């Protein structure tokens, strides 16, 4: 899998590139987990850092320019990606994107973007997106919760006041139509409601800016809501998603589910890396009891991960993997986690032959022994097991090594039978060493 650390604005493009790379390299979608850079003041001073494979240190953001950090994760154990949000949909507040782009200017050639110009509501009317969203919040969430539209200070403007208010009422985009609303929606965090330039005096139509993208004519947005307690209590869905994946991976019945006891889950999990949206964190930590709420959050997460070690940070955007559609997505106000199990993982690099992958191991042997091992790797069950028995007797090849190689062979069952037959003949020839 991949851990992605980007900056606001380049997440979707980064995911597209990683999707193409994964299918070209491995012929499948590689799960991506991660979070977008943030800053404590919500002042747009986000950065990301890394030490690259060339040994140099890099900084992206602000005066250092745009960039993204891609960390390849090749774990020795099976990993399980989890991705969810704590909100509840208000399905009567649904609308289709009619026009969107990267700025308030409507461009017919631009069909995706984070600025939504107009939406078509359930009555079929085309309405200014910011105006409709503000009305939804007034009617369905709380009067005067959402700040009224203002004039944007520039193309990169965002409103901390709108960001704070919309944490309780984000927009969601369905990823799977018949899935669980906690898993199969990606959240969008509205970041500003602004008058169009020609509407500054009339103040009739406003557009809506977000920290995630939509697509003209295809994206349906739904209003979601959450109470403060939901940011804690609905984390149980994260554990539910993890349990489903572990049970499916082990092929066990419901009687063997890791959900049956904390000890059963603890026996399968070794640790967790996760991102918990900064917007959700700030909503929890606000108020006089903020410190106590953060303590409860830590305890709740620890309990859901069966007491295993976990490390989390708070980004301004989350990347995660949707198992229902086998796709990665960028979202806001969500929780993304990479759970490390205790089950060993073995994945073959399909672009190289098996012999090439183990060449470094083979070179540890003497030249004559290397020839035998290379023949074994290339020919598999058709190798000269009589020659192999000689270096096996010398202790250079163990039964455990052959057992480990068996699943990697092109025809594992004939390979295992040939190995077993070799040891059987050796036991007859050398009974005292059997």
ZAKE-706810 format. One record per residue (C-alpha): x, y, z; residue in three letters; residue number from 1. Coordinates in steps of 0.1 Angstrom, whole numbers, m for minus. Layout:
! residues N
VEXKOL / east / north / up / residuo / num
VEXKOL / X / Y / Z / ALA / NUM
...
This chain:
! residues 434
VEXKOL / east / north / up / residuo / num
VEXKOL / 0 / 0 / 0 / UNK / 1
VEXKOL / 10 / 37 / m1 / UNK / 2
VEXKOL / 10 / 64 / 25 / UNK / 3
VEXKOL / 3 / 98 / 8 / UNK / 4
VEXKOL / 12 / 132 / 24 / UNK / 5
VEXKOL / 2 / 161 / 2 / UNK / 6
VEXKOL / m9 / 197 / 2 / UNK / 7
VEXKOL / m44 / 211 / m3 / UNK / 8
VEXKOL / m53 / 211 / m40 / UNK / 9
VEXKOL / m32 / 183 / m54 / UNK / 10
VEXKOL / m47 / 153 / m37 / UNK / 11
VEXKOL / m70 / 141 / m65 / UNK / 12
VEXKOL / m43 / 144 / m92 / UNK / 13
VEXKOL / m19 / 125 / m70 / UNK / 14
VEXKOL / m44 / 97 / m66 / UNK / 15
VEXKOL / m50 / 96 / m104 / UNK / 16
VEXKOL / m12 / 92 / m110 / UNK / 17
VEXKOL / m9 / 65 / m83 / UNK / 18
VEXKOL / m39 / 46 / m98 / UNK / 19
VEXKOL / m23 / 46 / m132 / UNK / 20
VEXKOL / 10 / 35 / m118 / UNK / 21
VEXKOL / m6 / 7 / m98 / UNK / 22
VEXKOL / m23 / m7 / m128 / UNK / 23
VEXKOL / 7 / m4 / m151 / UNK / 24
VEXKOL / 30 / m20 / m125 / UNK / 25
VEXKOL / 8 / m45 / m107 / UNK / 26
VEXKOL / m24 / m46 / m127 / UNK / 27
VEXKOL / m45 / m36 / m97 / UNK / 28
VEXKOL / m54 / m7 / m75 / UNK / 29
VEXKOL / m29 / m1 / m47 / UNK / 30
VEXKOL / m47 / 11 / m15 / UNK / 31
VEXKOL / m37 / 46 / m6 / UNK / 32
VEXKOL / m39 / 60 / 30 / UNK / 33
VEXKOL / m28 / 94 / 42 / UNK / 34
VEXKOL / m35 / 130 / 51 / UNK / 35
VEXKOL / m31 / 164 / 37 / UNK / 36
VEXKOL / m8 / 190 / 54 / UNK / 37
VEXKOL / m23 / 213 / 80 / UNK / 38
VEXKOL / m14 / 242 / 102 / UNK / 39
VEXKOL / m25 / 251 / 137 / UNK / 40
VEXKOL / m39 / 286 / 128 / UNK / 41
VEXKOL / m58 / 276 / 97 / UNK / 42
VEXKOL / m38 / 303 / 80 / UNK / 43
VEXKOL / m28 / 284 / 49 / UNK / 44
VEXKOL / 7 / 278 / 62 / UNK / 45
VEXKOL / 7 / 241 / 56 / UNK / 46
VEXKOL / 39 / 222 / 46 / UNK / 47
VEXKOL / 50 / 187 / 42 / UNK / 48
VEXKOL / 85 / 172 / 46 / UNK / 49
VEXKOL / 104 / 141 / 36 / UNK / 50
VEXKOL / 138 / 125 / 33 / UNK / 51
VEXKOL / 138 / 111 / m2 / UNK / 52
VEXKOL / 153 / 79 / m15 / UNK / 53
VEXKOL / 183 / 99 / m28 / UNK / 54
VEXKOL / 191 / 109 / 8 / UNK / 55
VEXKOL / 181 / 146 / 4 / UNK / 56
VEXKOL / 156 / 164 / 26 / UNK / 57
VEXKOL / 127 / 181 / 9 / UNK / 58
VEXKOL / 101 / 207 / 20 / UNK / 59
VEXKOL / 69 / 215 / 1 / UNK / 60
VEXKOL / 44 / 243 / 7 / UNK / 61
VEXKOL / 43 / 281 / 8 / UNK / 62
VEXKOL / 76 / 295 / m6 / UNK / 63
VEXKOL / 89 / 260 / m13 / UNK / 64
VEXKOL / 62 / 253 / m39 / UNK / 65
VEXKOL / 37 / 225 / m43 / UNK / 66
VEXKOL / 47 / 189 / m38 / UNK / 67
VEXKOL / 36 / 155 / m25 / UNK / 68
VEXKOL / 53 / 129 / m4 / UNK / 69
VEXKOL / 47 / 92 / m14 / UNK / 70
VEXKOL / 57 / 65 / 10 / UNK / 71
VEXKOL / 57 / 29 / m2 / UNK / 72
VEXKOL / 47 / 5 / 25 / UNK / 73
VEXKOL / 59 / m31 / 20 / UNK / 74
VEXKOL / 49 / m47 / 53 / UNK / 75
VEXKOL / 60 / m81 / 64 / UNK / 76
VEXKOL / 25 / m87 / 77 / UNK / 77
VEXKOL / m10 / m83 / 62 / UNK / 78
VEXKOL / m24 / m48 / 64 / UNK / 79
VEXKOL / m60 / m37 / 64 / UNK / 80
VEXKOL / m70 / m1 / 53 / UNK / 81
VEXKOL / m101 / 14 / 69 / UNK / 82
VEXKOL / m119 / 46 / 59 / UNK / 83
VEXKOL / m150 / 61 / 73 / UNK / 84
VEXKOL / m168 / 93 / 86 / UNK / 85
VEXKOL / m190 / 100 / 116 / UNK / 86
VEXKOL / m219 / 118 / 99 / UNK / 87
VEXKOL / m256 / 110 / 90 / UNK / 88
VEXKOL / m271 / 118 / 56 / UNK / 89
VEXKOL / m301 / 141 / 52 / UNK / 90
VEXKOL / m312 / 125 / 20 / UNK / 91
VEXKOL / m340 / 151 / 12 / UNK / 92
VEXKOL / m312 / 176 / 8 / UNK / 93
VEXKOL / m297 / 162 / m24 / UNK / 94
VEXKOL / m287 / 180 / m56 / UNK / 95
VEXKOL / m267 / 173 / m88 / UNK / 96
VEXKOL / m237 / 194 / m98 / UNK / 97
VEXKOL / m246 / 214 / m129 / UNK / 98
VEXKOL / m215 / 235 / m131 / UNK / 99
VEXKOL / m181 / 235 / m113 / UNK / 100
VEXKOL / m145 / 245 / m119 / UNK / 101
VEXKOL / m114 / 258 / m103 / UNK / 102
VEXKOL / m126 / 294 / m100 / UNK / 103
VEXKOL / m158 / 313 / m99 / UNK / 104
VEXKOL / m156 / 318 / m136 / UNK / 105
VEXKOL / m177 / 293 / m155 / UNK / 106
VEXKOL / m157 / 275 / m182 / UNK / 107
VEXKOL / m175 / 249 / m204 / UNK / 108
VEXKOL / m142 / 231 / m209 / UNK / 109
VEXKOL / m137 / 226 / m172 / UNK / 110
VEXKOL / m158 / 197 / m158 / UNK / 111
VEXKOL / m142 / 191 / m124 / UNK / 112
VEXKOL / m131 / 213 / m96 / UNK / 113
VEXKOL / m136 / 224 / m60 / UNK / 114
VEXKOL / m157 / 254 / m68 / UNK / 115
VEXKOL / m194 / 245 / m73 / UNK / 116
VEXKOL / m212 / 272 / m93 / UNK / 117
VEXKOL / m248 / 258 / m96 / UNK / 118
VEXKOL / m267 / 227 / m84 / UNK / 119
VEXKOL / m300 / 212 / m96 / UNK / 120
VEXKOL / m323 / 206 / m66 / UNK / 121
VEXKOL / m349 / 179 / m61 / UNK / 122
VEXKOL / m375 / 201 / m78 / UNK / 123
VEXKOL / m354 / 204 / m109 / UNK / 124
VEXKOL / m344 / 240 / m104 / UNK / 125
VEXKOL / m309 / 252 / m111 / UNK / 126
VEXKOL / m297 / 271 / m80 / UNK / 127
VEXKOL / m265 / 288 / m70 / UNK / 128
VEXKOL / m246 / 263 / m50 / UNK / 129
VEXKOL / m236 / 285 / m21 / UNK / 130
VEXKOL / m271 / 299 / m18 / UNK / 131
VEXKOL / m286 / 265 / m17 / UNK / 132
VEXKOL / m261 / 251 / 8 / UNK / 133
VEXKOL / m267 / 281 / 31 / UNK / 134
VEXKOL / m305 / 275 / 29 / UNK / 135
VEXKOL / m301 / 238 / 37 / UNK / 136
VEXKOL / m280 / 247 / 68 / UNK / 137
VEXKOL / m306 / 272 / 80 / UNK / 138
VEXKOL / m336 / 249 / 74 / UNK / 139
VEXKOL / m321 / 215 / 85 / UNK / 140
VEXKOL / m292 / 222 / 109 / UNK / 141
VEXKOL / m294 / 254 / 129 / UNK / 142
VEXKOL / m305 / 289 / 123 / UNK / 143
VEXKOL / m276 / 314 / 120 / UNK / 144
VEXKOL / m250 / 286 / 123 / UNK / 145
VEXKOL / m235 / 292 / 88 / UNK / 146
VEXKOL / m220 / 326 / 81 / UNK / 147
VEXKOL / m236 / 346 / 53 / UNK / 148
VEXKOL / m219 / 349 / 19 / UNK / 149
VEXKOL / m190 / 373 / 17 / UNK / 150
VEXKOL / m167 / 387 / m10 / UNK / 151
VEXKOL / m137 / 364 / m18 / UNK / 152
VEXKOL / m103 / 381 / m11 / UNK / 153
VEXKOL / m87 / 362 / m40 / UNK / 154
VEXKOL / m87 / 329 / m59 / UNK / 155
VEXKOL / m71 / 311 / m30 / UNK / 156
VEXKOL / m94 / 324 / m4 / UNK / 157
VEXKOL / m111 / 303 / 22 / UNK / 158
VEXKOL / m132 / 312 / 53 / UNK / 159
VEXKOL / m121 / 299 / 87 / UNK / 160
VEXKOL / m157 / 307 / 99 / UNK / 161
VEXKOL / m173 / 286 / 73 / UNK / 162
VEXKOL / m148 / 258 / 79 / UNK / 163
VEXKOL / m156 / 258 / 116 / UNK / 164
VEXKOL / m194 / 259 / 111 / UNK / 165
VEXKOL / m195 / 233 / 82 / UNK / 166
VEXKOL / m177 / 207 / 104 / UNK / 167
VEXKOL / m212 / 199 / 117 / UNK / 168
VEXKOL / m229 / 198 / 83 / UNK / 169
VEXKOL / m205 / 188 / 54 / UNK / 170
VEXKOL / m216 / 176 / 20 / UNK / 171
VEXKOL / m212 / 139 / 10 / UNK / 172
VEXKOL / m207 / 122 / m23 / UNK / 173
VEXKOL / m218 / 86 / m27 / UNK / 174
VEXKOL / m191 / 61 / m37 / UNK / 175
VEXKOL / m215 / 30 / m37 / UNK / 176
VEXKOL / m252 / 34 / m40 / UNK / 177
VEXKOL / m262 / 4 / m18 / UNK / 178
VEXKOL / m234 / 5 / 8 / UNK / 179
VEXKOL / m232 / 16 / 44 / UNK / 180
VEXKOL / m235 / 54 / 48 / UNK / 181
VEXKOL / m205 / 54 / 71 / UNK / 182
VEXKOL / m182 / 37 / 46 / UNK / 183
VEXKOL / m194 / 45 / 11 / UNK / 184
VEXKOL / m196 / 82 / 11 / UNK / 185
VEXKOL / m167 / 106 / 8 / UNK / 186
VEXKOL / m171 / 138 / 27 / UNK / 187
VEXKOL / m164 / 174 / 14 / UNK / 188
VEXKOL / m157 / 202 / 37 / UNK / 189
VEXKOL / m172 / 235 / 25 / UNK / 190
VEXKOL / m145 / 262 / 29 / UNK / 191
VEXKOL / m162 / 293 / 17 / UNK / 192
VEXKOL / m195 / 308 / 5 / UNK / 193
VEXKOL / m188 / 338 / m18 / UNK / 194
VEXKOL / m208 / 362 / m38 / UNK / 195
VEXKOL / m202 / 363 / m76 / UNK / 196
VEXKOL / m184 / 395 / m86 / UNK / 197
VEXKOL / m215 / 408 / m104 / UNK / 198
VEXKOL / m237 / 399 / m73 / UNK / 199
VEXKOL / m217 / 418 / m47 / UNK / 200
VEXKOL / m244 / 445 / m47 / UNK / 201
VEXKOL / m275 / 424 / m54 / UNK / 202
VEXKOL / m264 / 396 / m31 / UNK / 203
VEXKOL / m287 / 370 / m46 / UNK / 204
VEXKOL / m264 / 342 / m59 / UNK / 205
VEXKOL / m233 / 327 / m42 / UNK / 206
VEXKOL / m210 / 299 / m52 / UNK / 207
VEXKOL / m195 / 273 / m28 / UNK / 208
VEXKOL / m158 / 264 / m23 / UNK / 209
VEXKOL / m148 / 230 / m9 / UNK / 210
VEXKOL / m116 / 211 / 0 / UNK / 211
VEXKOL / m125 / 182 / m24 / UNK / 212
VEXKOL / m136 / 180 / m60 / UNK / 213
VEXKOL / m168 / 173 / m78 / UNK / 214
VEXKOL / m177 / 166 / m115 / UNK / 215
VEXKOL / m203 / 184 / m136 / UNK / 216
VEXKOL / m233 / 163 / m145 / UNK / 217
VEXKOL / m222 / 133 / m125 / UNK / 218
VEXKOL / m218 / 142 / m89 / UNK / 219
VEXKOL / m248 / 142 / m65 / UNK / 220
VEXKOL / m241 / 160 / m32 / UNK / 221
VEXKOL / m260 / 152 / 0 / UNK / 222
VEXKOL / m262 / 173 / 31 / UNK / 223
VEXKOL / m249 / 154 / 62 / UNK / 224
VEXKOL / m251 / 163 / 99 / UNK / 225
VEXKOL / m234 / 153 / 132 / UNK / 226
VEXKOL / m236 / 161 / 168 / UNK / 227
VEXKOL / m205 / 165 / 189 / UNK / 228
VEXKOL / m209 / 131 / 204 / UNK / 229
VEXKOL / m210 / 114 / 170 / UNK / 230
VEXKOL / m174 / 123 / 164 / UNK / 231
VEXKOL / m166 / 98 / 192 / UNK / 232
VEXKOL / m194 / 73 / 193 / UNK / 233
VEXKOL / m196 / 65 / 156 / UNK / 234
VEXKOL / m160 / 54 / 156 / UNK / 235
VEXKOL / m174 / 20 / 164 / UNK / 236
VEXKOL / m180 / 18 / 126 / UNK / 237
VEXKOL / m142 / 18 / 122 / UNK / 238
VEXKOL / m139 / m13 / 144 / UNK / 239
VEXKOL / m167 / m29 / 125 / UNK / 240
VEXKOL / m150 / m23 / 92 / UNK / 241
VEXKOL / m117 / m37 / 105 / UNK / 242
VEXKOL / m134 / m69 / 119 / UNK / 243
VEXKOL / m151 / m75 / 85 / UNK / 244
VEXKOL / m118 / m74 / 67 / UNK / 245
VEXKOL / m99 / m96 / 92 / UNK / 246
VEXKOL / m127 / m122 / 92 / UNK / 247
VEXKOL / m128 / m122 / 54 / UNK / 248
VEXKOL / m90 / m126 / 51 / UNK / 249
VEXKOL / m90 / m156 / 74 / UNK / 250
VEXKOL / m120 / m172 / 58 / UNK / 251
VEXKOL / m135 / m180 / 92 / UNK / 252
VEXKOL / m171 / m185 / 102 / UNK / 253
VEXKOL / m191 / m161 / 124 / UNK / 254
VEXKOL / m182 / m184 / 153 / UNK / 255
VEXKOL / m146 / m176 / 148 / UNK / 256
VEXKOL / m150 / m139 / 143 / UNK / 257
VEXKOL / m125 / m115 / 160 / UNK / 258
VEXKOL / m155 / m95 / 171 / UNK / 259
VEXKOL / m164 / m122 / 197 / UNK / 260
VEXKOL / m139 / m108 / 223 / UNK / 261
VEXKOL / m113 / m81 / 227 / UNK / 262
VEXKOL / m87 / m108 / 232 / UNK / 263
VEXKOL / m95 / m124 / 198 / UNK / 264
VEXKOL / m90 / m90 / 180 / UNK / 265
VEXKOL / m59 / m83 / 201 / UNK / 266
VEXKOL / m44 / m116 / 190 / UNK / 267
VEXKOL / m46 / m105 / 153 / UNK / 268
VEXKOL / m36 / m68 / 155 / UNK / 269
VEXKOL / m1 / m56 / 161 / UNK / 270
VEXKOL / m5 / m18 / 157 / UNK / 271
VEXKOL / m22 / 11 / 137 / UNK / 272
VEXKOL / m13 / 42 / 118 / UNK / 273
VEXKOL / m42 / 66 / 113 / UNK / 274
VEXKOL / m53 / 101 / 104 / UNK / 275
VEXKOL / m82 / 117 / 123 / UNK / 276
VEXKOL / m94 / 149 / 105 / UNK / 277
VEXKOL / m82 / 181 / 121 / UNK / 278
VEXKOL / m117 / 196 / 117 / UNK / 279
VEXKOL / m132 / 169 / 137 / UNK / 280
VEXKOL / m104 / 171 / 163 / UNK / 281
VEXKOL / m110 / 209 / 167 / UNK / 282
VEXKOL / m147 / 203 / 171 / UNK / 283
VEXKOL / m141 / 178 / 198 / UNK / 284
VEXKOL / m114 / 198 / 216 / UNK / 285
VEXKOL / m134 / 231 / 216 / UNK / 286
VEXKOL / m151 / 241 / 248 / UNK / 287
VEXKOL / m142 / 239 / 285 / UNK / 288
VEXKOL / m140 / 201 / 285 / UNK / 289
VEXKOL / m119 / 199 / 254 / UNK / 290
VEXKOL / m90 / 182 / 271 / UNK / 291
VEXKOL / m113 / 156 / 286 / UNK / 292
VEXKOL / m129 / 150 / 252 / UNK / 293
VEXKOL / m95 / 144 / 236 / UNK / 294
VEXKOL / m87 / 119 / 264 / UNK / 295
VEXKOL / m119 / 101 / 257 / UNK / 296
VEXKOL / m111 / 100 / 220 / UNK / 297
VEXKOL / m77 / 84 / 227 / UNK / 298
VEXKOL / m93 / 58 / 250 / UNK / 299
VEXKOL / m120 / 51 / 225 / UNK / 300
VEXKOL / m96 / 45 / 197 / UNK / 301
VEXKOL / m74 / 23 / 219 / UNK / 302
VEXKOL / m104 / 2 / 229 / UNK / 303
VEXKOL / m114 / m3 / 192 / UNK / 304
VEXKOL / m79 / m14 / 184 / UNK / 305
VEXKOL / m79 / m39 / 212 / UNK / 306
VEXKOL / m54 / m19 / 232 / UNK / 307
VEXKOL / m27 / m22 / 206 / UNK / 308
VEXKOL / m3 / 7 / 200 / UNK / 309
VEXKOL / m16 / 33 / 175 / UNK / 310
VEXKOL / m3 / 67 / 162 / UNK / 311
VEXKOL / m25 / 93 / 147 / UNK / 312
VEXKOL / m22 / 128 / 134 / UNK / 313
VEXKOL / m47 / 155 / 123 / UNK / 314
VEXKOL / m46 / 166 / 87 / UNK / 315
VEXKOL / m67 / 190 / 65 / UNK / 316
VEXKOL / m79 / 162 / 42 / UNK / 317
VEXKOL / m78 / 125 / 42 / UNK / 318
VEXKOL / m70 / 98 / 16 / UNK / 319
VEXKOL / m83 / 63 / 19 / UNK / 320
VEXKOL / m94 / 31 / 2 / UNK / 321
VEXKOL / m131 / 22 / m5 / UNK / 322
VEXKOL / m132 / m17 / m5 / UNK / 323
VEXKOL / m167 / m17 / m20 / UNK / 324
VEXKOL / m155 / m1 / m52 / UNK / 325
VEXKOL / m118 / m10 / m50 / UNK / 326
VEXKOL / m109 / 27 / m54 / UNK / 327
VEXKOL / m90 / 53 / m35 / UNK / 328
VEXKOL / m105 / 87 / m27 / UNK / 329
VEXKOL / m97 / 121 / m13 / UNK / 330
VEXKOL / m121 / 135 / 13 / UNK / 331
VEXKOL / m125 / 157 / 43 / UNK / 332
VEXKOL / m137 / 152 / 79 / UNK / 333
VEXKOL / m130 / 115 / 77 / UNK / 334
VEXKOL / m109 / 89 / 95 / UNK / 335
VEXKOL / m84 / 68 / 76 / UNK / 336
VEXKOL / m63 / 40 / 92 / UNK / 337
VEXKOL / m38 / 14 / 82 / UNK / 338
VEXKOL / m40 / m16 / 106 / UNK / 339
VEXKOL / m10 / m40 / 108 / UNK / 340
VEXKOL / m20 / m75 / 116 / UNK / 341
VEXKOL / 1 / m103 / 130 / UNK / 342
VEXKOL / m5 / m125 / 99 / UNK / 343
VEXKOL / 26 / m128 / 77 / UNK / 344
VEXKOL / 23 / m115 / 42 / UNK / 345
VEXKOL / 41 / m127 / 11 / UNK / 346
VEXKOL / 38 / m109 / m22 / UNK / 347
VEXKOL / 57 / m116 / m54 / UNK / 348
VEXKOL / 71 / m89 / m76 / UNK / 349
VEXKOL / 54 / m100 / m108 / UNK / 350
VEXKOL / 78 / m81 / m130 / UNK / 351
VEXKOL / 107 / m103 / m122 / UNK / 352
VEXKOL / 113 / m140 / m122 / UNK / 353
VEXKOL / 114 / m159 / m90 / UNK / 354
VEXKOL / 151 / m167 / m95 / UNK / 355
VEXKOL / 159 / m130 / m99 / UNK / 356
VEXKOL / 141 / m121 / m67 / UNK / 357
VEXKOL / 161 / m146 / m47 / UNK / 358
VEXKOL / 194 / m141 / m64 / UNK / 359
VEXKOL / 207 / m122 / m33 / UNK / 360
VEXKOL / 200 / m152 / m12 / UNK / 361
VEXKOL / 216 / m176 / m36 / UNK / 362
VEXKOL / 249 / m157 / m37 / UNK / 363
VEXKOL / 255 / m165 / 0 / UNK / 364
VEXKOL / 262 / m201 / m11 / UNK / 365
VEXKOL / 293 / m216 / m27 / UNK / 366
VEXKOL / 295 / m217 / m65 / UNK / 367
VEXKOL / 286 / m254 / m68 / UNK / 368
VEXKOL / 257 / m250 / m44 / UNK / 369
VEXKOL / 245 / m219 / m63 / UNK / 370
VEXKOL / 242 / m240 / m95 / UNK / 371
VEXKOL / 219 / m265 / m77 / UNK / 372
VEXKOL / 198 / m238 / m61 / UNK / 373
VEXKOL / 194 / m219 / m94 / UNK / 374
VEXKOL / 183 / m250 / m111 / UNK / 375
VEXKOL / 158 / m256 / m83 / UNK / 376
VEXKOL / 143 / m222 / m87 / UNK / 377
VEXKOL / 142 / m222 / m125 / UNK / 378
VEXKOL / 130 / m258 / m130 / UNK / 379
VEXKOL / 110 / m263 / m98 / UNK / 380
VEXKOL / 98 / m299 / m94 / UNK / 381
VEXKOL / 118 / m309 / m124 / UNK / 382
VEXKOL / 151 / m300 / m108 / UNK / 383
VEXKOL / 177 / m326 / m100 / UNK / 384
VEXKOL / 167 / m335 / m64 / UNK / 385
VEXKOL / 195 / m360 / m62 / UNK / 386
VEXKOL / 221 / m332 / m64 / UNK / 387
VEXKOL / 200 / m312 / m40 / UNK / 388
VEXKOL / 201 / m340 / m15 / UNK / 389
VEXKOL / 239 / m336 / m13 / UNK / 390
VEXKOL / 239 / m300 / m1 / UNK / 391
VEXKOL / 209 / m308 / 21 / UNK / 392
VEXKOL / 230 / m334 / 38 / UNK / 393
VEXKOL / 257 / m308 / 44 / UNK / 394
VEXKOL / 231 / m287 / 62 / UNK / 395
VEXKOL / 231 / m259 / 35 / UNK / 396
VEXKOL / 195 / m265 / 27 / UNK / 397
VEXKOL / 169 / m272 / 54 / UNK / 398
VEXKOL / 134 / m287 / 52 / UNK / 399
VEXKOL / 122 / m253 / 65 / UNK / 400
VEXKOL / 137 / m235 / 35 / UNK / 401
VEXKOL / 120 / m259 / 10 / UNK / 402
VEXKOL / 88 / m255 / 29 / UNK / 403
VEXKOL / 91 / m217 / 26 / UNK / 404
VEXKOL / 98 / m220 / m11 / UNK / 405
VEXKOL / 68 / m243 / m18 / UNK / 406
VEXKOL / 41 / m216 / m22 / UNK / 407
VEXKOL / 64 / m196 / m45 / UNK / 408
VEXKOL / 69 / m224 / m70 / UNK / 409
VEXKOL / 50 / m224 / m103 / UNK / 410
VEXKOL / 34 / m258 / m93 / UNK / 411
VEXKOL / 36 / m259 / m56 / UNK / 412
VEXKOL / 20 / m294 / m50 / UNK / 413
VEXKOL / 44 / m313 / m74 / UNK / 414
VEXKOL / 73 / m293 / m58 / UNK / 415
VEXKOL / 63 / m303 / m23 / UNK / 416
VEXKOL / 59 / m339 / m33 / UNK / 417
VEXKOL / 93 / m340 / m50 / UNK / 418
VEXKOL / 109 / m324 / m18 / UNK / 419
VEXKOL / 91 / m349 / 4 / UNK / 420
VEXKOL / 103 / m378 / m18 / UNK / 421
VEXKOL / 139 / m366 / m16 / UNK / 422
VEXKOL / 138 / m366 / 22 / UNK / 423
VEXKOL / 121 / m400 / 22 / UNK / 424
VEXKOL / 150 / m414 / 0 / UNK / 425
VEXKOL / 176 / m397 / 22 / UNK / 426
VEXKOL / 160 / m413 / 53 / UNK / 427
VEXKOL / 164 / m448 / 37 / UNK / 428
VEXKOL / 200 / m442 / 26 / UNK / 429
VEXKOL / 211 / m426 / 59 / UNK / 430
VEXKOL / 188 / m439 / 86 / UNK / 431
VEXKOL / 210 / m427 / 114 / UNK / 432
VEXKOL / 207 / m391 / 103 / UNK / 433
VEXKOL / 170 / m393 / 94 / UNK / 434
